[in-house]
Amino acid sequence: MNIMSNVSNIASLKADADWWRGAVIYQIYPRSFQDSNGDGIGDLKGITERLPHVASLGVDAIWISPFFTSPMKDFGYDVSDYCDVDPMFGTLADFDALVARAHDLGLRVMIDLVLSHTSDQHPWFGESRVSKDNAKSDWYVWADPKPDGNPPNNWLSIFGGPAWQWDGRRQQYYLHNFLASQPDLNFHCPDVQNALLDVARFWLERGVNGFRLDTINFYVHDARLRSNPPLAEEDRNSTIAPQVNPYNHQEHLYDKNQPENLEFLRKLRAVMDPYGAAAVGEVGDAQRGLEILGEYTAGNDLMQMCYAFEFLANNRPTATEIAEVLNKVDGVAADGWACWAFSNHDVQRHASRWELNEDGLKMMITLMMCLRGSACIYQGEELGLPEADVAFEDLQDPYGIEFWPEFKGRDGCRTPMVWEKSNDTAGFTQSQPWLPVSPEHLSNAVANQEEDPASLLHFYRHAIALRQTHATLRTGAHTPPKATGNVLSFVRSDGDTQIFCAFNLSDAPAEVSLPHGNWTSIAQELGGASVVTGQATLEAWQPLVAMKD
């Protein structure tokens, strides 16, 4: 590696403090990206090996899901040491090499910080549970039982059952919003906040450019431990938890979404700013997700970006529904910034979830690249991978095991990346992979699609290039999105530049009227419609992206 070249790249990456605005971020699930040592599990060296593929897409940054020391009860989202790499994934030296290689390729690196809870094997929890008066006794959320021995309130775990676990040593309950092996940290304790800010500094000093913040709205709980009220059946939805989960039966007023959260986020932003780092928060709330997105990204002293779950929902969104979401964001987050995603490591892949053919997948990535906000794409999405069918005996995800068969969990979107078709592990590993490679995925492999100029992989590159070529699509304003039948349309603008965007979200042709003026198509390489003065016909799943002359 040319050290001087890498130093120059790092300096240029740091120079643009607003790099995140309109950025395209590629999510890597490290267990399933590339295995470098033949143990069947992806690792940091494997990611480094495959970074040229990611860079070739034209994205701005990578987001790496957790690789910290962990007992892996929730596959890394249960951290036992925030400042080290689990041996399964490699070493700190491997991470440093990954960051250097990414920067050399012009990619920024974001890592997944899980701050709301730790593993029950974290030394902090080991000390906290010993007694009620030790130095870390209040680092976790402990509460006495009710007189009858029941938990202190009715809060539920998103993984099913009560959110309280009895601990015989302290003879108290501790809070866990997820698995019982994931106790929640007590953000009302200043020492906890300071320790977590030190974690952020540790990784910023190692060169990371930002964070994806897991369950950002779960950090602070109601100090009075008030019970949540019931939620009317007609107001329930399965946006963040499956329908079979009673978690949806409550209005989550007190177990999360507390106003004190903003105070911690301001402290975190103050730590990040000197490094030019940015964060995207995951907002998990089925009723107020977009409002919270607006609250957490308002102004210049909170988080830069957040994403909610509106476009991670089960049902394919209609033109009307997309327009409603975008307009609501304009209303409740006018001073904030959204980050859009159609797939990630927690939901069924959108190729299957929305039953999209290749034309539909092409149209949806074109739409994403035209939306105001930033964007996340999930590994394998650029290959059009459908959800893998994982047999019950092969399941690893405790969430799926708990709710099988009505909810099969998250393993189907976490199966290994397919690099080549030459063997049944698709170039991911030379041994038995931790989850089986889907035979249906082999024909979608990177090597196959590289050889086909008409493949979805090449299309993703063209769609991302469209966004990178036109600053208006990255950071410009937009007119209120509107739906006319199955066609969604809006105008992106930046100074004198105007770009009209329209998308036919159906299997039938549709007409669209353009605003007054002369317009020239800039997306014909993406199958975009040609412009006829004032009017255009969109074929099934066809976009129209045109610039005003």
Secondary structure by P-SEA (a helix, b strand, c coil): ccaaaaaaaaaaaacccccccbbbbbbbcccccccccccccccaaaaaaaaaaaaaacccbbbbcccccccccccccccccccccccccccaaaaaaaaaaaaaacbbbbbbbbccccccccaaaaaaaccccccccccccccccccccccccbbbbccccccbbbbccccbbbbbcccccccccccccaaaaaaaaaaaaaaaaacccccccccccccccccccccccccccccccccccccccccccccccccccccaaaaaaaaaaaaaccccbbbbbbbbccccaaaaaaaaacccccccccccccccccccccaaaaaaaaaaaaaccccbbbbbbccccccccccccccccaaaaaaaaaaaaacccccccccccccccccccccccccccccccccccccccccccccccccccccccccccccccccccccccccccaaaaaaccccaaaaaaaaaaaaaacccccccccccccccccbbbbbbbcccbbbbbbbbcccccbbbbbcccbbbbcccccbbbbbcccbbbbccbbbbbbbcc
